[in-house]
Amino acid sequence: MSFNFKTIDDLEVSGRTVLVRVDINSPVDPQNGTILDDTRIRLHAETIRELSDRGARTVVMAHQSRPGKKDFTTLEQHAHVLSGILERPVRYVDDIFGCAARESIRELKDGEVLLLENVRFYSEEVLKRSPSEQAETHLVRKLSPLIDFFINDAFAAAHRSQPSLVGFAVKLPSAAGRVMERELKTLYSALKDVKRPCVYVLGGVKVDDSIMVMKNVLENGSADLILTTGLVASIFLAGSGVKIGRVNCDFIKSRGYCDFIKVARKLKKKFGDRILVPVDVAVCRDGKRVDVPVSKIPNLQIQDIGMETIKVYAERIREARTIFANGPAGVFENPDFSIGTQDILNAISSSDGFSIIGGGHLAAAAVKMGFEDRIGHISSGGGASISLLAGEELPAVRVLEECTHP
């Protein structure tokens, strides 16, 4: 696995108009539009600041949430926050590719930054099509004549084939931004040169993602051991014949994951001891955490892995030379059931091996619990990093590699 695309270093951007696609999708208070966490904005500010400092006329394109969600809103507040982080004015226009947007782009001077409106306000943005088809959308055809270079910095959305992510790379000289470049170099390098033993810790509630990754890394031999936590563990326990209680079976059914119990059974039969399941779990009884062996799980919601499991998992993690982790071990938002997640993160951070956390809730937990500076790499994109680990192509990366321009 390798990469073959241009970066900002390959472009002479001074005096040129540069369209940079970022992913500053942030937690937003639905009542007043206030941004509750500016982590992603700060992350992409590095690319935007560099372009501005080098004299580019920088046009920023981004999305916030998706239609139907409470936080599907304008990017006006994002412009204010970005302006504060950059310590320079960031113009905002409540238009994407109409007359107001195009005129604002034309008026840009060297070093100035303009943020366009939420690109998902445009209905065609949510449709999945090939890059060549997306290149013919109104968005791409209207803006491309005004742009000299396209830079994709939105690694977190790189697994999506949408106009703003793949269409411009077909039409314009394109490159990866600093976030995209750093993510891909780190992940590609770790996947190409895996230090042994390599341990995957897969949990959370997105079982389909975890099993997709599990099948890929076990079958291609890149993983030596899988440690299951969260709902992933519940499904593997059920697949191993453990009676996990009606309430937990009902939860699996409510998520539409019943079919994965059969998949888990087949994987466990095929790969045996390379997939570890908990020996005990934690439930809430009379308002308190109670750890029970998996042979005696009551009809109560499983909320964390148990203390004996934590000891076993921590030991295997500390022995690892490469660690990939995705998804929390339990309901980490509740202090009583954050022990599994916290102790696993502690084991990862104290290991001598190189560690990667695949974004999402586990990344948020790592930051919240103070492990951020002790993890090798925390990915900015859960979906994109999971797709990469599962052996899938990232459309936005592929188009950067395939589309060459003079």
Disulfide bonds with the S-S distance in Angstrom:
none
